[in-house]
Amino acid sequence: MSDLNAILAPGMRVRHPQRPDWGIGQVQSNAGGKITVNFPEAGKVVIEGARVELELVFDA
């Protein structure tokens, strides 16, 4: 898991770097390297933190 993924907490807003069409998602949980994010265009997605480094969104 990347350093950024390790600090993601519920409520934080993120973007999937390979799936911008999913929109800006909200982190639901982050446990054991698996990050659950609710995306407006993809629904609830479980992401393997070791494989994908999510991008933290500060604005929008």
C-alpha positions in Angstrom: 0.0 0.0 0.0 1.3 3.4 -0.8 1.9 6.0 1.9 -1.1 8.0 0.6 -3.4 5.1 0.6 -2.4 4.2 4.2 -3.7 7.6 5.5 -7.1 7.5 3.7 -9.9 7.5 6.2 -13.7 7.4 5.9 -15.2 10.5 4.5 -12.1 11.5 2.4 -12.7 12.2 -1.3 -10.6 10.4 -3.9 -10.3 9.8 -7.6 -9.2 6.5 -9.3 -6.4 7.4 -11.6 -7.3 4.9 -14.3 -11.1 5.4 -14.1 -11.8 9.2 -14.1 -15.2 8.3 -15.6 -16.2 7.0 -12.1 -16.1 10.5 -10.7 -15.0 11.6 -7.3 -15.6 8.9 -4.7 -15.9 8.9 -0.9 -13.8 6.5 1.2 -16.0 4.2 3.2 -13.3 2.1 4.9 -9.6 1.3 4.8 -8.6 -2.0 6.4 -6.0 -4.6 5.6 -4.9 -2.8 2.4 -8.4 -2.9 1.0 -10.1 0.5 0.5 -13.8 0.6 -0.1 -14.9 3.7 -2.0 -18.4 4.8 -3.1 -18.1 6.3 -6.6 -21.1 8.2 -8.1 -20.8 6.4 -11.5 -19.6 3.0 -10.3 -21.1 2.4 -6.9 -19.2 0.8 -4.0 -15.8 -0.5 -5.2 -13.2 -2.4 -3.1 -9.7 -1.3 -4.2 -6.5 -3.3 -3.5 -4.3 -0.5 -2.1 -1.1 -2.3 -3.2 -2.1 -2.2 -6.8 -3.8 1.3 -7.2 -2.7 4.5 -5.7 -5.8 6.6 -5.3 -5.6 10.4 -5.8 -6.8 12.5 -2.9 -9.2 15.3 -3.9 -9.1 18.6 -2.0 -11.5 20.6 -4.1 -14.5 20.1 -6.3 
